[in-house]
Amino acid sequence: MSPRPTIRRVALVTPPYHSGVVETAGSWPNAAFMYIAGALREAGFEPVIYDAMTANHDSEAISRELERIRPDMVLTTAYTSSYPKAAELLRLAKQTLPGVVTGIGGVHAHFMYEEVLGQDGDAVDLVFRGEGEQTVPEAIACLNADDDLAKVRGLAFREGESVVATPVRPFVEDLDSLPTAWDLVDWSLYQFYPMPDTKLAVISTSRGCDQACTFCSQQAFWCRTWRSRSAENVVAEIEMLRDRFGVGVVMFSDETPTLDPNRWRRLLDLLIEREVGMHLLMETRVDDVLRDRDIMPRYREAGIRHIYVGVERTDQATLDLFKKNTKVSMGKEAIDLINSHDMISETSLVLGLPDDTKETIEATFELAQHYDPDLAFFLTIAPWPYADMYDDLKPYIVSYDYEDYNLVAPVVKPKAMTTDELMKEIIDCYRRFYMGKLKRIPSMSPFKRDYFLVTMKLLMENSYLKQYMGGLGKMPAEVAALVSGLKTGPGSRAQSA
């Protein structure tokens, strides 16, 4: 048997999966790839980042690009709904480049490695579990030395007919120490659609989640731990993205960047003191917003323009089932706070639980109106096979096609409704919510008015709701004229504060 070729060039490739959910607001580089590529380069390897999803490449185009790159290893990442496309991508890599080594990371593969290697072992050589910055370079070095992969922590792989999972690797203690590789990004691909000639980047200011939400995977993936980068390190990266690459909008990808109040206040202070001047988007918990009520003006001054808070439901019984550790009244108060400081408020509501009926959905809709966020998304429950709620939802699952687990397709059938009836109710929630918002445009601030109109245009033209938009209702003529006149493509810009 001839020796395995030395692995030198490593292609980090996004799977070409499109659900429309994560692509409504804009397109952004894969943040995990920035850190993996940085670690690979520091270890002496040659990383290449290839965003097949945002480039909208099909199998033929991907094969041509892989032939051009000629990597020795192809790595990808996947959440549950993108996993089938990720497996197809790695299978295509094997066909295009005989002898190439393949690997996959991400939440789905982390938990489902036995299924991944059992069903797709012809396409997947290695599963990287947990954080990959240390595991990926170490595994490559092990392969190059023809050493035993069982020595590498955080791996799963096939050995004959068996699946081997090595011990978990401890989390990276010093997040500030991780190098990045932003220079490998094709920045022409990325923009924030409400500001379409502005480049959009996504960064992680912290890692982890200390909550116990039963429908979510993050608390399990991070073992209910939380670590943060220093405020100085975060601001330095934002300034570098602005100065070196012309980035104008930064999204914080972490679930709770505000968890440590002292560190969070320091971050706001630095953004203000240094006059960073970026448009910042973030997610956080309602209780952290309420904690910070006295410093909300600092949020706005620091550049935060858009805050997503996870309300999920508007009845206390379901919030308790979800283990959100919040009260219904807190969601309303947090959204009011965000709105009162002229920042965009966004939330999502989860529908399609087994006990849902037309009446419970109507009650959720009415309270969503009472909450009055600027943007609301009515999502279907997704039964992640590794989430705490899975066993409760399993008897009601009607699709085991992971591509349907996208928060849009009804995968769980309520006891008293068909999935068609559920989808009809969800679309009706969208119709009534956004038609009601349109009537209030004259009372919006100039910033919110322009932002909202651009968002409506994007929902009609680019989102996963496009196929249903014909049923959402007719806009007032004057509003339709405003929306039709907006430009959301390259070379145009919506007004912003």
MIKOL-298995 format. One record per atom (N, C-alpha, C): residue in three letters; z, y, x. Coordinates in steps of 0.02 Angstrom, whole numbers, plus 50000, padded with zeros to 5 digits. Layout:
BEGIN
AlaZYX...
This chain:
BEGIN
Met500004994050043Met500005000050000Met500005006250044Ser499555010950029Ser499515017050069Ser500105021550052Pro500355025450100Pro500935029750087Pro500765035250038Arg501265037450000Arg501165042849952Arg501005049349989Pro500505053149966Pro500355059549998Pro500955064249996Thr501035068250046Thr501585072950048Thr501495078149993Ile502035079649957Ile502015084649904Ile502135091449936Arg501665095849929Arg501715102549956Arg501625107849901Arg501065107349866Arg500905112249814Arg501145109649747Val501525113749711Val501825111849647Val501595116649593Ala501265114049542Ala501045118249485Ala501555117949429Leu501805123749409Leu502255124349352Leu501825126649293Val501745122349243Val501255123449190Val501595123249122Thr501485128349081Thr501745128349012Thr501295124048968Pro501585120048923Pro501175116148878Pro500815120548828Pro500195118948809Pro499805123248764Pro499995122248691Tyr500615123948676Tyr500885122948608Tyr500935129648573His500705129948511His500725136148472His501005134648403Ser501595137448389Ser501875136848321Ser501855143548286Gly501785148948325Gly501775155548295Gly502455158848291Val502995154948296Val503655157948289Val503815162248349Val503765159348408Val503965163048469Val503415167748493Glu502845167748460Glu502295171848483Glu502165177848437Thr502605179148390Thr502505184648343Thr502605191348376Ala503115192048418Ala503295198548446Ala502915200248509Gly502675195248545Gly502335196748607Gly502235190448648Ser502025191448710Ser501945185848756Ser502305187648821Trp502645182748850Trp503055184148909Trp503055178148956Pro503165179249020Pro503185173749068Pro503775169149054Asn503695162849074Asn504235158049067Asn504775159549119Ala505355161649097Ala505885163849144Ala506115158049188Ala506155152049160Ala506395146349199Ala505935145049259Phe505285146149249Phe504805145049303Phe504925149949360Met505145156149344Met505265161049396Met505785158649446Tyr506315155449419Tyr506855153249462Tyr506685146649497Ile506345142149462Ile506135135849494Ile505645137349550Ala505165141649536Ala504665143449588Ala505005146849647Gly505485151249633Gly505845154449687Gly506215149549731Ala506525144549699Ala506885139449737Ala506405135049777Leu505835133449748Leu505335129349783Leu505085133049845Arg504925139349837Arg504665143149893Arg505185143849948Glu505805144949929Glu506335145549979Glu506425139050017Ala506275133349984Ala506345126850016Ala505725124950056Gly505225129250058Gly504635127950099Gly504045125050063Phe504065124649997Phe503505122049959Phe503065127849934Glu502505126149903Glu502025131149880Glu501955130749805Pro502345134749768Pro502305134549695Pro501725138649668Val501445136349612Val500925140049575Val501135140049502Ile501125145849470Ile501315146349399Ile500675147049358Tyr500615142749308Tyr500015142649265Tyr500235142349192Asp500125147749156Asp500335148249086Asp499755146249040Ala499685139749030Ala499135137248988Ala499225139248916Met499855140248893Met499975142148824Met499715149248811Thr499955154048850Thr499755160948838Thr499015162048852Ala498735158448900Ala498025158848914Ala497605155648859Asn497935152148813Asn497605148848757Asn497085143748780His497265139948831His496805135148859His496845128448823Asp496255125448812Asp496235118748784Asp496225113648841Ser496175107248823Ser496215101948874Ser495675102648927Glu495075104448906Glu494525105148954Glu494665110649004Ala494915116448978Ala495065122049022Ala495655120449068Ile496145116949042Ile496725115049083Ile496505110349139Ser496085105549123Ser495845100849174Ser495475104549229Arg495055109349210Arg494685113249260Arg495165117249304Glu495685120149273Glu496155124249312Glu496565119849359Leu496755113949336Leu497125109449380Leu496695107249439Glu496055106049426Glu495605104249481Glu495535109949531Arg495555116149506Arg495515121949551Arg496155122649592Ile496735121749560Ile497375122549595Ile497505116849643Arg497305110749624Arg497405104649664Arg498135103749685Pro498595103649636Pro499305102649654Pro499445095449672Asp499975094449710Asp500215087749725Asp500715085449671Met501005090349637Met501475088849583Met501355093749526Val501405091349464Val501355095649405Val502005095049366Leu502325100749354Leu502955101049317Leu502855105149254Thr503195103149200Thr503175107049139Thr503865107049108Thr503945110649054Thr504575111149018Thr504425110948944Ala504925109048904Ala504785108548833Ala505425109048792Tyr505375112348734Tyr505865111548682Tyr505595106248635Thr505955104448583Thr505765098548545Thr505075099048514Ser504915104648482Ser504265105048448Ser503685105548498Ser503805107748559Ser503265108048608Ser503215101648649Tyr503685097048640Tyr503675091048683Tyr503025086948678Pro502755085548618Pro502135081648617Pro501575084648658Lys501505091348656Lys500985094548696Lys501155094248770Ala501795094348787Ala501995093748857Ala501815086848884Ala501935081648843Ala501745074848865Ala500995074248872Glu500615077248826Glu499885077148831Glu499655080648895Leu499985086248911Leu499815089948972Leu499905085649034Leu500475082249039Leu500595078149098Leu500135072049100Arg499965069449042Arg499485063849041Arg498795066249065Leu498605072249044Leu497975075149065Leu497985076349141Ala498555078649167Ala498615079649239Ala498505073149277Lys498785067749252Lys498695061249284Lys497955059149284Gln497615060649229Gln496905058849224Gln496475063249269Thr496655069549274Thr496255074349312Thr496375073449387Leu496985072049406Leu497185071749477Leu497525065049491Pro497145059849501Pro497445053249515Pro497935053749573Gly498525050849562Gly499035050949615Gly499515056649610Val499385061549565Val499835067249559Val500515064849532Val501045068049554Val501715066649528Val501875071649473Thr502165069249418Thr502305073649361Thr503045073649345Gly503265079149316Gly503965079749296Gly504045084549238Ile504595083849203Ile504725088249145Ile505465089949143Gly505615096049123Gly506305098249112Gly506355101549044Gly506915104749032Gly507025108048967Gly507515104248924Val507715107448870Val508245104748827Val508055097848799His507455097148773His507265090848741His507285085048790Ala506955085948847Ala506945080548897Ala507635079048924His508045084248930His508735083348955His509115078248913Phe509075079048847Phe509435074548802Phe509055068048787Met508395068448783Met507995062848759Met507625059248815Tyr507915059148875Tyr507555056448933Tyr507375049048924Glu507805045248890Glu507645038148881Glu507025037448837Glu506985041248783Glu506395041048740Glu505775043548777Val505865049048815Val505305051848852Val505015046748901Leu505435043648940Leu505205038848990Leu504995032248958Gly505285030648900Gly505085024448867Gly504415024948832Gln504295030648799Gln503675031448761Gln503115034548802Asp503285038648850Asp502775042248888Asp502845041148963Gly503085035348982Gly503165033849052Gly502525033749091Asp501955032849056Asp501305033049090Asp501135040149112Ala501435045149079Ala501285052149093Ala501835055649133Val502455053449124Val503035056849153Val503335052549208Asp503355055149268Asp503685051649323Asp504425053249327Leu504585059649319Leu505275061949329Leu505495066349271Val506105065549250Val506415070149202Val506975073749240Phe506925080449239Phe507435084649271Phe507935086749217Arg508545084749225Arg509065086049176Arg509515091749200Gly509695096249154Gly510105101849173Gly509705107149209Glu510025111049251Glu509695116249289Glu509275113049345Gly508695116049359Gly508225112949405Gly508155116049473Glu508485121849485Glu508365125349548Glu508545121249609Gln509055117249605Gln509245113049661Gln508935106049655Thr508885103549594Thr508645096649584Thr507915095949603Val507485100649583Val506765099849595Val506605099649669Pro506815104549710Pro506665104049782Pro506965097849815Glu507565096049793Glu507885090149824Glu507495083749807Ala507255083249745Ala506875077349725Ala506225076849764Ile505885082549773Ile505255082549811Ile505385080449884Ala505905083249913Ala506075081449982Ala506215073949987Cys506545071249936Cys506705064149935Cys506065059949932Leu505595062049889Leu504965058449883Leu504575058849949Asn504565064749979Asn504195065550042Asn504485061350098Ala505135060050095Ala505465056050146Ala505455048550128Asp505155047050070Asp505145040150045Asp505855037350040Asp506305041650017Asp507015039750011Asp507155037649938Asp507775035949925Asp507985033349860Asp508135039049812Leu507745039649757Leu507855044949708Leu508535044549675Ala508835038749676Ala509495038049645Ala510015042449680Lys509865044949740Lys510315049349775Lys510305056549748Val509795058049709Val509705064949684Val510045065749616Arg510515070149612Arg510875071149549Arg510445075149500Gly510515073649435Gly510155077349383Gly509465074749369Leu509325068449386Leu508655065449377Leu508685059549329Ala508115058149297Ala508015051849262Ala507305049549278Phe507215042949288Phe506565040249305Phe506555032849289Arg505965030049289Arg505885022949275Arg505925019049341Glu506265013349337Glu506275008649392Glu506125001749363Gly505494999649370Gly505274993649335Gly505284994849261Glu505624990649224Glu505664991349151Glu506284995349130Ser506674997449178Ser507305000949162Ser507235008449173Val507655012249139Val507715019449149Val508355020849188Val508275024349243Val508845026149285Val509015033449274Ala509635034849259Ala509875041849253Ala510415042849306Thr510305047449351Thr510795048749403Thr511355053149376Pro511905053749411Pro512465057949387Pro512245065149376Val512575068549330Val512405075449316Val512545079749377Arg512155085049384Arg512265089749439Arg512695095549414Pro513185097649452Pro513585103449431Pro513145109549423Phe513335113949378Phe512965120149367Phe512995124549429Val512475128549438Val512465133449493Val513035138349483Glu513445139149534Glu514025143549527Glu513845150949535Asp513415152449582Asp513255159349597Asp512535160849574Leu512465163349512Leu511805164749486Leu511455170349523Asp511835174849554Asp511535180249592Asp511145177649652Ser511315171649674Ser511005168949735Ser510315165949723Leu510115165249660Leu509475161849645Leu508895166549659Pro508415164349700Pro507815168449712Pro507325167849653Thr506885172749647Thr506375172649594Thr505685173149626Ala505175172249584Ala504485172449608Ala504045176349560Trp504255182349542Trp503875186349494Trp503175188149519Asp503075187949585Asp502415189649612Asp501895184349597Leu502095178549573Leu501625173249555Leu501365173849484Val501605178849447Val501425179649377Val500755183249369Asp500345180849323Asp499745184449303Asp499945189349248Trp500105195449267Trp500385200349220Trp499895202549166Ser499265201249176Ser498765203249125Ser498875199449060Leu499245194049062Leu499345189849002Leu499895192348956Tyr500325196848981Tyr500955197948947Tyr501025205048920Gln501225205548857Gln501325212048826Gln501795211348767Phe502105216948750Phe502525217548691Phe502085220448636Tyr501955216648584Tyr501445218748536Tyr501565225448502Pro502185227248486Pro502285234048458Pro502135239548508Met502115237948573Met501925242848625Met501405239448668Pro500785238648643Pro500315233748672Pro500045235348741Asp500135241248767Asp499925242348836Asp500525242448882Thr501075239348859Thr501685238848899Thr501825231548916Lys501915230248980Lys502055223349002Lys502765221248982Leu502815214948962Leu503445212148939Leu503675206548985Ala504305206949007Ala504605201549047Ala505235199249011Val505425193049024Val506045190348996Val506475188049054Ile507105190149053Ile507565188249106Ile508195185349075Ser508555181549114Ser509195178749093Ser509745182249131Thr510195185549094Thr510755188949127Thr511365184449133Ser511355178849096Ser511905174149098Ser511635167349076Arg512025162249087Arg511835155549064Arg512435152349029Gly512295149348973Gly512815145548939Gly512975148048870Cys513415144348837Cys513645146048770Cys514305142648760Asp514815146348740Asp515475143448731Asp515625141948658Gln515115142548614Gln515205141448543Gln515105134048526Ala515155132348461Ala515105125348441Ala514655124448380Cys514135128648374Cys513695128348316Cys513385121348310Thr513435118348251Thr513245111348243Thr512495110348239Phe512115115648223Phe511385114848215Phe511015116448279Cys511375118648331Cys511065121348392Cys511155116448450Ser510725117248501Ser510755112948560Ser511075116248619Gln511135122848618Gln511345126448678Gln512055124748700Gln512515124348652Gln513205123048671Gln513265116048702Ala512855111248680Ala512875104548709Ala512545104548778Phe511985108048785Phe511625108148849Phe512065111148903Trp512415116548886Trp512825120048936Trp513545117648937Cys513695112448898Cys514375109548897Cys514895114848879Arg514695119548837Arg515135124948813Arg515435128948870Thr515035129948921Thr515235134248977Thr514795140448976Trp515005145549014Trp514625151849018Trp514735154849087Arg514175156749118Arg514195160149183Arg513745166149179Ser513895171249218Ser513475177249215Ser513265179449285Arg512715183049287Arg512525186749346Arg512915193349347Ser512995196149405Ser513325202649409Ser512885207949377Ala513205213049351Ala512835218649321Ala512355221749372Glu512585222349435Glu512175225349487Glu511545221249499Asn511615214549499Asn511055210149511Asn510545210549455Val510785210849393Val510335211349335Val509935217849337Val510285223449348Val509945229949348Val509445230349406Ala509615227549463Ala509145227549519Ala508505223749501Glu508565218249465Glu507965214549445Glu507555218549395Ile507875221749348Ile507515225849298Ile507145231449333Glu507475234849381Glu507145240249417Glu506555237649459Met506635231749488Met506095228849527Met505495227249482Leu505615224649423Leu505075223149376Leu504715229549355Arg505095234749345Arg504805241249327Arg504385244149384Asp504675244349444Asp504365247849499Asp503795243949531Arg503875237349536Arg503375233349572Arg502815230949526Phe502985229349463Phe502495226249420Phe502325230349358Gly502635236149350Gly502475240449293Gly502725237949226Val503255233949227Val503535231349164Val503895236949127Gly503765237349062Gly504075242549022Gly504565240048970Val504525233548955Val504975230548905Val505275224248936Val505925223548929Val506275217548955Val506675214448898Met506595208048890Met506975204248841Met507505200048877Phe508125200448853Phe508645196148879Phe508615189548842Ser508515184048879Ser508425177548846Ser509075174048830Asp509635176248860Asp510265172648850Asp510555173948781Glu510925168948757Glu511185169248689Glu511745174448682Thr512165175148733Thr512725179848728Thr512815183848792Pro512355188448806Pro512425192648866Pro513055197048864Thr513335197748804Thr513905202348795Thr514585198848798Leu514605192448815Leu515215188548808Leu515795191448848Asp515675193448910Asp516195196548952Asp516165204048941Pro516635206948905Pro516575214148888Pro516575218748948Asn516955217148999Asn516975221549058Asn516315221449095Arg516045215449105Arg515395214849139Arg514845218149098Trp514875217449031Trp514365220348988Trp514395227948990Arg514995230748988Arg515055238048992Arg514805240649059Arg514935236949112Arg514695238849178Arg513935238849179Leu513625233949147Leu512895233549144Leu512615239549106Leu512905241349050Leu512685247249013Leu512765253549055Asp513335254149088Asp513445260149129Asp512925260849184Leu512755255349217Leu512265255649271Leu511575257449244Leu511385254649186Leu510735256249157Leu510695263649142Ile511245266549120Ile511255273649104Ile511265277849167Glu511715276149214Glu511785280149275Glu511135280349315Arg510795274749318Arg510175274349359Arg509555276549320Glu509655278349256Glu509095280649215Glu508515275649220Val508665269349206Val508175264049213Val507575265149166Gly507715267549106Gly507165269649063Gly506745263949034Met507045258149024Met506685252448997Met506845251548923His506385248348888His506485246448819His506765239348821Leu507385238248798Leu507725231948806Leu507835228548738Leu507695222048736Leu507785217948677Leu508315212748692Met508735211148644Met509265206448659Met509495202748596Glu509865197448609Glu510205193548557Glu510945193548573Thr511355193548521Thr512075192748533Thr512405190348469Arg513055189648471Arg513435187448413Arg513705193448375Val513805192448310Val514045197948268Val514735200248290Asp515165195648312Asp515835197748330Asp515835202048393Asp515345201048438Asp515305205348497Asp515055212348478Val514615212748429Val514385219348405Val514985223048375Leu515385219648335Leu515965222848304Leu516475224948357Arg516565220848407Arg517015222648462Arg516795229148496Asp516135230148500Asp515865235848537Asp515695241848492Arg515985242048433Arg515805247448387Arg515885254348419Asp516385255248461Asp516515261848490Asp516025263648546Ile515665258648573Ile515195260248627Ile514465259048605Met514355258548540Met513665257648517Met513195263248541Pro513415269448544Pro512975274548572Pro512755272948644Arg513175269548682Arg512995267548750Arg512435262448750Tyr512435257948700Tyr511895253148693Tyr511225256948690Arg511205261648645Arg510575265348634Arg510385269348696Glu510885272648728Glu510755276648787Glu510515272348845Ala510735266048848Ala510545261548902Ala509835258748893Gly509545259848834Gly508855257548823Gly508785251848774Ile509345249548745Ile509295244048698Ile509015246648632Arg508465243548611Arg508115245848551Arg508085240548496His508245234448512His508135229048464His508665223748477Ile509065222248425Ile509605217248431Ile509525211948377Tyr509495205748400Tyr509505200148354Tyr510215197348350Val510465196548289Val511105193248279Val510995187248234Gly511305181748252Gly511215175648214Gly511675175148155Val511435177448097Val511825176948036Val511785169848008Glu511195167048007Glu511035160147986Glu511115158847911Arg511685160247883Arg511775159447811Arg512205165247785Thr512165166147719Thr512555171547689Thr513085168847642Asp513225162247645Asp513795159447609Asp514285156647660Gln514925157747648Gln515425155847697Gln515475148347708Ala515365144447655Ala515425137247661Ala514935134447712Thr514315136947711Thr513815134447758Thr513945137147828Leu514175143347834Leu514355145847900Leu514905141547931Asp515375139447889Asp515915135047914Asp515625128247934Leu515145125647895Leu514815119347913Leu514465120047979Phe514155125747991Phe513795127048054Phe514275128448111Lys514925129348096Lys515425131048147Lys515245137548184Lys515045142548144Lys514855148948173Lys515465153048195Asn516055151548168Asn516665155148185Asn516595162648169Thr516235164048115Thr516185170948092Thr516255171048016Lys516365176947988Lys516415177747917Lys515785181347891Val515605179947829Val515015183047799Val515045190647804Ser515635193447792Ser515695200747793Ser515555203547862Met515685199547915Met515565201847983Met514825202947996Gly514395198647969Gly513675199447977Gly513435205947948Lys513655207647888Lys513465213847856Lys513705219847897Glu514315219647921Glu514595225147959Glu514225226148025Ala514055220648058Ala513695221148123Ala513005224048113Ile512645221848062Ile511975224448050Ile512005231848032Asp512495233747993Asp512575240847976Asp512695245048039Leu513085242448085Leu513215245948148Leu512565246948188Ile512185241648194Ile511555242048231Ile511095247148198Asn511035246748132Asn510595251348096Asn510825258548103Ser511475259648103Ser511725266548104Ser511595269948171His511435266048223His511285268948288His510535268548303Asp510135267848251Asp509405268148256Asp509125263048305Met509425257048305Met509145251348340Met508875246448289Ile508355242848308Ile508065237948263Ile508555232148255Ser508715230448193Ser509145224748179Ser508715218948154Glu508845213148182Glu508465207248162Glu508945201448153Thr508805197348103Thr509195191248094Thr508755185848065Ser509025179848064Ser508675174248033Ser509155170747986Leu508865167647935Leu509265163947887Leu508975156847883Val509405151947885Val509185145047887Val509205142047817Leu508635139547795Leu508565136647729Leu508335129447735Gly508365125847678Gly508115119047677Gly508635113747693Leu509275115447687Leu509805110447696Leu509805105547637Pro510085099647647Pro510055094647593Pro510305097047526Asp510815101247525Asp511105103447462Asp510785109847435Asp510275112347468Asp509945118447444Asp509585117247378Thr509615122347337Thr509245122447273Thr508905129247267Lys508505130147215Lys508215136747205Lys508755141947196Glu509305139947166Glu509855144647154Glu510205146647219Thr510325141847264Thr510655143647327Thr510195147847371Ile509555146447368Ile509075150447407Ile509045157547379Glu509065158147313Glu509065164747283Glu509685168647303Ala510255165247303Ala510875168547323Ala510845170747396Thr510545166647438Thr510465168547509Thr510015174547515Phe509465174647476Phe509015180347479Phe509355186747457Glu509745186347402Glu510065192347377Glu510565195147428Leu510925190747462Leu511385193147512Leu511015195547575Ala510435192647589Ala510025195247645Ala509825202447631Gln509635203847569Gln509485210747550Gln510105215247559His510675212547541His511295216347548His511445217647621Tyr511325212747665Tyr511425213747736Tyr510965219247762Asp510355219447736Asp509875224747751Asp509675225247825Pro509495219647857Pro509215220247925Pro508515223247921Asp508275226047975Asp507595228547977Asp507095222747972Leu507245217348006Leu506805211448007Leu507215205347989Ala506965201247944Ala507295195047925Ala506785189447927Phe506995183847954Phe506565177847956Phe506925172147921Phe506585169347873Phe506845163947833Phe506575157347861Leu506995153747897Leu506785147947936Leu507025141447904Thr506655136247915Thr506865129647892Thr507315126347945Ile507785122447921Ile508225118947967Ile507825113848008Ala507935113548072Ala507595108648115Ala508115103548138Pro508005097148124Pro508505092048142Pro508425089848214Trp508645094148261Trp508615092148331Trp508965085448339Pro508645080548370Pro508945073848374Pro509565073448417Tyr509745078948450Tyr510325078948494Tyr510865083848470Ala510745087048412Ala511235091848385Ala511775088248345Asp512345091448339Asp512915088348304Asp512745086748231Met512305090748200Met512155089848129Met511655084148116Tyr511365081248169Tyr510805076748159Tyr510975070848112Asp511545067748122Asp511715061948080Asp511775063848007Asp512015069847993Asp512075072147924Asp511395073547893Leu510925075847934Leu510265077547909Leu509785071647906Lys509905066647947Lys509425061147956Lys509205057847891Pro509645056547841Pro509405053447779Pro508885057547741Tyr508825063947757Tyr508385068347719Tyr507765070547759Ile507685067847819Ile507115069547861Ile506485066447832Val505955070447826Val505315067947798Val504765067847850Ser504895070547910Ser504395070347963Ser504745069048030Tyr504475064248067Tyr504725062848134Tyr504215065048187Asp503735069248166Asp503275072248213Asp503615078348243Tyr503785077948306Tyr504155083448338Tyr503805090148332Glu503155090248329Glu502795096648324Glu502975100348260Asp503225096748210Asp503435099948148Asp504125103148153Tyr504485101848208Tyr505165104248214Tyr505155111348242Asn504795115748207Asn504635122348233Asn504965127948193Leu505425126248148Leu505785131048106Leu505345133948051Val504735131448045Val504275133747993Val504135128047944Ala503915122347969Ala503765116647926Ala504405113747897Pro504415112147832Pro505005108847803Pro505045101547827Val505525100247870Val505615093547898Val506165089847861Val506635093547832Val507175090747792Val507035092247719Lys507055087247677Lys506935088247605Lys507605088947568Pro507725094647536Pro508325095247496Pro508345090047440Lys508945088247420Lys509015082947369Lys508685084847303Ala508725091247285Ala508495093447220Ala507825097047221Met507465096847277Met506825100547283Met506325096247322Thr505685097347308Thr505165094647351Thr505065099347410Thr504745097047462Thr504615101547519Thr504125107047499Asp503665105647453Asp503205110847429Asp503595116247392Glu504075114147351Glu504485119047315Glu504895123147364Leu505145119947415Leu505535123547466Leu505105128747500Met504505126847521Met504075131647555Met503875137447510Lys503775135947447Lys503605141347399Lys504185146347394Glu504805143847393Glu505375148247389Glu505455152447452Ile505325149347509Ile505375152947573Ile504875158647575Ile504245157247557Ile503735162447558Ile503905167947509Asp504205166147452Asp504405171147404Asp504955175547433Cys505405172747473Cys505915176747506Cys505585181947552Tyr505095179747592Tyr504735184447635Tyr504395189947593Arg504055187847541Arg503675192647500Arg504135198047474Arg504675196047442Arg505115200947411Arg505485205147464Phe505675202147519Phe506045205947569Phe505605211347599Tyr505005209547622Tyr504585214447656Tyr504245219347609Met504085217247548Met503825222147500Met504365227247482Gly504985224847478Gly505535229547466Gly505625234447523Lys505555232047584Lys505615236447642Lys505065241747643Leu504465239747625Leu503895244547626Leu504025250547581Lys504365249447527Lys504505254947480Lys504995259947510Arg505345257947563Arg505855262347592Arg505615265747656Ile504985265147671Ile504715268247732Ile504865275647737Pro504805279547682Pro504935286747688Pro505635288447712Ser506115283947700Ser506805285447720Ser506975283047791Met506505279647824Met506625277047891Met506565282547944Ser506925281647999Ser506835286148055Ser506135285248084Pro505875290248119Pro505195289448148Pro505135283148192Phe505655281748231Phe505645275848275Phe505595269448233Lys506025268748183Lys506015262648143Lys505385262148100Arg505155267748076Arg504545267748035Arg503955264948074Asp503845267548134Asp503275265248174Asp503365257948194Tyr503965256248213Tyr504105249348235Tyr503985244548177Phe504225246448117Phe504165242048060Phe503435241348039Leu503055246748039Leu502355246248019Leu501955241848067Val502085242448132Val501755238148180Val501945230848167Thr502585229748154Thr502815222948141Thr502475219948080Met502395223948027Met502055221547967Met501335219647982Lys501005223748023Lys500315222248041Lys500285215648080Leu500765214748125Leu500775208548165Leu500915202548121Leu501365203248072Leu501505197748027Leu500885195747988Met500505200847968Met499905199447929Met499345196347971Glu499295198348034Glu498715196448074Glu498845191048125Asn499445190648153Asn499555186348211Asn500085180948203Ser500495181248151Ser501065176848149Ser500915170248113Tyr501405165848116Tyr501355159548081Tyr501325160448006Leu501495166447980Leu501475167747908Leu500785169747885Lys500315170547931Lys499665173247913Lys499345169347856Gln499395162647858Gln499065158647807Gln499365159647738Tyr499985162447737Tyr500305163547672Tyr500295170847650Met500045175247693Met500125182447679Met499775184647615Gly499265180947596Gly498925182847534Gly499385182547474Gly499915178547479Gly500375177947424Gly500985182447429Leu501005186747479Leu501595190747489Leu501615197047446Gly501065198747416Gly501065204547373Gly500605210047399Lys500465214847356Lys500005220247374Lys500395226447397Met500205228947455Met500535234947481Met500305241047442Pro500745246047438Pro500525252447411Pro499935255047454Ala499465258447421Ala498855260547456Ala499005264847517Glu499495269347510Glu499625273847566Glu499925269947625Val500325264747610Val500605260647664Val500065256347696Ala499645253447655Ala499095249447681Ala498655253547728Ala498545259847711Ala498145264247755Ala498495265447821Leu499155266447819Leu499525267447881Leu499495261247926Val499585255347895Val499585249147933Val498905247747962Ser498385248647922Ser497705247047946Ser497505251648003Gly497795257548007Gly497615262148061Gly497965260948126Leu498455256448125Leu498835255048187Leu498445250448232Lys498525251548296Lys498225247148346Lys498785243148380Thr498695236648383Thr499205232348415Thr498905228148470Gly498295229448490Gly497985225648543Gly498025229248609Pro497735226248662Pro497745229448728Pro497445236448726Gly497765240948763Gly497485247648769Gly497725252448717Ser498185250248673Ser498455254748622Ser499205254348625Arg499525259148593Arg500255259348595Arg500525262048529Ala501025258648503Ala501385261448445Ala501895266448471Gln502065271148428Gln502565276048449Gln503245272748454Ser503645274748501Ser504325272148507Ser504785277648532Ala505425276748520Ala505905281748542Ala506075280848615
